Amino acid sequence: MVEMLLKSFFDGLTGNKVRRSKRPREVSYGDVVCVEGGLLKRYGIWTGENFILYGEDSRGKNIVHEETFRGFLGGAEHFAICEFSEKYGRPTEWEQPSPISSVVMPQDKLWRMLERGQKARKYRRYSPKETVHRARSKLGQGGYLTSEHFAIWCKTGIAESHELASVRDFWDRMIVY
């Protein structure tokens, strides 16, 4: 119950662009897919057979590894396929049914605006084949903050977590009077 309340709170802060699909679609090769995984979502790259993701493997190590569709979903009733736009920004999550005090928010800091501009210039949307190749190239490796951090790097070349950045931004901008 507490976890659901925290998740609702953070989703409200982070401005998740989650949309329900009117017509569910199959997961395609190279798709970035996410599923609820507690406070933060789990993100993976679909290879056509399994998911490649960063996180805890069966031995308890935080590394890039493969999981089956069923293992990745972990019993969730829904998952989302992430859609990346031509321009830099948070991907839209298209939800699919599972087959199986007073606060004031001032303007962004200058360095965050500069950082966003740098990312926009570096942003690239890799093809499905390139995305899976990039994911496979990291099998057995670690060094990512979250599964979203890894999955977004595979698809765009920018290693970042929008969820963590949104939480960080909220706490950085909060001023209580």
Backbone torsions as a table, in degrees:
resi	resn	phi	psi	omega
1	MET	NA	-48.5	179.4
2	VAL	-61.8	-41.0	179.9
3	GLU	-61.3	-41.1	179.3
4	MET	-65.2	-40.2	178.6
5	LEU	-64.8	-44.4	177.6
6	LEU	-61.5	-42.3	-179.6
7	LYS	-62.6	-44.7	177.8
8	SER	-60.5	-41.1	178.5
9	PHE	-60.9	-50.4	-178.1
10	PHE	-67.9	-36.6	176.6
11	ASP	-61.8	-38.2	177.2
12	GLY	-65.0	-37.7	179.6
13	LEU	-73.1	-39.8	-172.7
14	THR	-82.6	-13.5	177.7
15	GLY	65.8	39.9	179.8
16	ASN	-54.0	132.4	176.6
17	LYS	-94.9	79.1	179.3
18	VAL	-104.8	128.3	179.2
19	ARG	-126.5	143.0	176.5
20	ARG	-84.2	133.2	178.5
21	SER	-77.1	131.8	176.8
22	LYS	-71.4	-38.0	176.6
23	ARG	-123.8	104.5	179.9
24	PRO	-55.0	147.6	178.3
25	ARG	-126.2	159.5	177.2
26	GLU	-69.6	148.9	173.4
27	VAL	-72.2	132.7	-178.0
28	SER	-105.4	154.8	177.5
29	TYR	-50.0	127.8	178.7
30	GLY	86.0	-1.9	178.3
31	ASP	-66.6	144.1	168.2
32	VAL	-91.5	124.7	-176.2
33	VAL	-123.9	143.0	176.4
34	CYS	-129.1	155.5	-179.9
35	VAL	-144.0	148.3	178.2
36	GLU	-58.6	135.3	-179.1
37	GLY	-142.6	38.8	-175.3
38	GLY	101.2	-138.2	-178.8
39	LEU	-67.3	-40.0	176.8
40	LEU	-109.6	148.0	178.1
41	LYS	-77.2	162.0	173.3
42	ARG	-103.5	134.5	-179.5
43	TYR	-119.7	142.1	177.8
44	GLY	-148.1	165.7	178.3
45	ILE	-107.4	126.2	-179.8
46	TRP	-82.6	125.8	-178.5
47	THR	-98.3	-3.1	-174.6
48	GLY	101.0	-19.7	178.3
49	GLU	-127.1	-41.1	-177.1
50	ASN	-141.7	175.9	171.8
51	PHE	-103.5	141.6	170.1
52	ILE	-107.8	127.0	-177.2
53	LEU	-148.1	165.6	173.8
54	TYR	-102.3	134.3	178.3
55	GLY	155.9	-166.3	-176.2
56	GLU	-74.1	124.9	177.7
57	ASP	-90.0	-173.3	-176.7
58	SER	-64.2	-20.1	178.4
59	ARG	-95.0	2.4	178.4
60	GLY	84.6	11.7	179.0
61	LYS	-94.9	138.5	175.4
62	ASN	-85.3	97.0	-179.4
63	ILE	-144.2	169.3	171.5
64	VAL	-75.7	128.5	-177.2
65	HIS	-152.0	174.7	178.7
66	GLU	-105.4	147.2	173.7
67	GLU	-139.5	152.0	174.7
68	THR	-69.6	165.8	177.2
69	PHE	-58.3	-47.5	-179.2
70	ARG	-61.4	-44.0	179.1
71	GLY	-64.1	-39.9	-180.0
72	PHE	-64.0	-44.2	-178.7
73	LEU	-68.4	-31.5	178.0
74	GLY	55.6	34.3	178.2
75	GLY	86.9	2.0	-179.7
76	ALA	-64.5	145.8	178.9
77	GLU	-81.9	-21.2	-179.1
78	HIS	-138.0	157.3	170.2
79	PHE	-142.0	171.7	-179.7
80	ALA	-132.0	141.5	174.5
81	ILE	-97.3	125.1	-177.6
82	CYS	-84.6	131.3	178.2
83	GLU	-111.4	123.0	-178.0
84	PHE	-99.6	130.4	-179.5
85	SER	-80.5	172.1	177.9
86	GLU	-65.4	-29.8	-178.9
87	LYS	-106.3	155.2	-179.6
88	TYR	-57.2	141.0	175.9
89	GLY	160.1	176.0	180.0
90	ARG	-67.1	133.5	178.7
91	PRO	-69.3	152.8	173.4
92	THR	-85.1	134.1	179.4
93	GLU	-101.5	116.7	178.5
94	TRP	-95.4	106.7	-176.0
95	GLU	-69.8	135.9	-179.5
96	GLN	-126.0	146.9	173.0
97	PRO	-70.6	146.0	179.5
98	SER	-71.5	132.6	175.5
99	PRO	-70.3	-70.5	167.1
100	ILE	-70.7	NA	NA
101	SER	NA	-175.1	176.8
102	SER	-89.4	136.0	-174.5
103	VAL	-125.7	135.7	176.7
104	VAL	-118.2	132.1	-180.0
105	MET	-110.9	101.5	178.0
106	PRO	-73.7	174.1	179.7
107	GLN	-60.4	155.7	175.4
108	ASP	-56.3	148.6	175.9
109	LYS	-71.4	151.3	-177.3
110	LEU	-56.5	-41.9	-177.3
111	TRP	-64.7	-31.2	177.7
112	ARG	-69.8	-36.6	178.4
113	MET	-67.0	-40.4	177.5
114	LEU	-64.9	-42.0	178.4
115	GLU	-60.5	-42.9	179.0
116	ARG	-62.6	-40.1	177.5
117	GLY	-63.2	-40.7	177.3
118	GLN	-63.2	-43.5	-179.8
119	LYS	-65.1	-39.0	179.5
120	ALA	-62.2	-36.7	178.3
121	ARG	-71.4	-32.7	-178.4
122	LYS	-84.9	-17.1	-173.0
123	TYR	-57.1	133.0	175.9
124	ARG	-144.7	139.2	177.8
125	ARG	-104.2	105.5	-178.3
126	TYR	-72.4	151.4	177.0
127	SER	-67.1	163.5	176.6
128	PRO	-55.0	-42.9	-179.5
129	LYS	-63.2	-44.2	178.4
130	GLU	-65.5	-38.2	-179.6
131	THR	-61.7	-47.0	179.4
132	VAL	-66.1	-40.0	178.1
133	HIS	-60.0	-44.5	179.5
134	ARG	-63.5	-40.6	178.8
135	ALA	-64.8	-46.8	179.8
136	ARG	-61.3	-34.4	-178.0
137	SER	-64.9	-15.7	-178.1
138	LYS	-106.2	3.7	179.8
139	LEU	-54.3	133.3	178.7
140	GLY	84.6	-2.6	-178.2
141	GLN	-102.5	161.1	177.3
142	GLY	-119.6	-160.5	173.5
143	GLY	101.1	9.5	178.1
144	TYR	-107.4	149.6	-179.6
145	LEU	-71.8	-44.7	-178.0
146	THR	-145.3	171.9	176.9
147	SER	-66.5	-32.6	176.9
148	GLU	-63.9	-42.8	178.1
149	HIS	-54.1	-47.9	179.7
150	PHE	-66.8	-49.3	-174.9
151	ALA	-64.0	-40.4	179.2
152	ILE	-67.6	-36.8	175.3
153	TRP	-61.3	-43.4	179.9
154	CYS	-58.9	-41.4	-174.9
155	LYS	-84.3	-31.4	-171.5
156	THR	-124.0	-14.7	-175.7
157	GLY	83.7	-0.1	178.2
158	ILE	-110.9	114.4	-179.3
159	ALA	-84.8	102.3	180.0
160	GLU	-154.2	160.0	175.8
161	SER	-122.1	112.1	178.9
162	HIS	-65.3	-35.6	179.2
163	GLU	-61.9	-51.0	-179.2
164	LEU	-65.6	-38.3	178.6
165	ALA	-63.2	-39.2	179.7
166	SER	-66.1	-41.1	177.4
167	VAL	-64.9	-44.8	178.7
168	ARG	-60.3	-45.6	179.9
169	ASP	-61.2	-41.1	179.6
170	PHE	-59.3	-50.6	-177.6
171	TRP	-67.8	-35.4	178.0
172	ASP	-67.2	-33.1	-174.4
173	ARG	-93.5	-10.7	-174.1
174	MET	-75.2	126.0	174.8
175	ILE	-127.3	123.7	-179.0
176	VAL	-105.7	128.3	178.3
177	TYR	-102.9	NA	NA
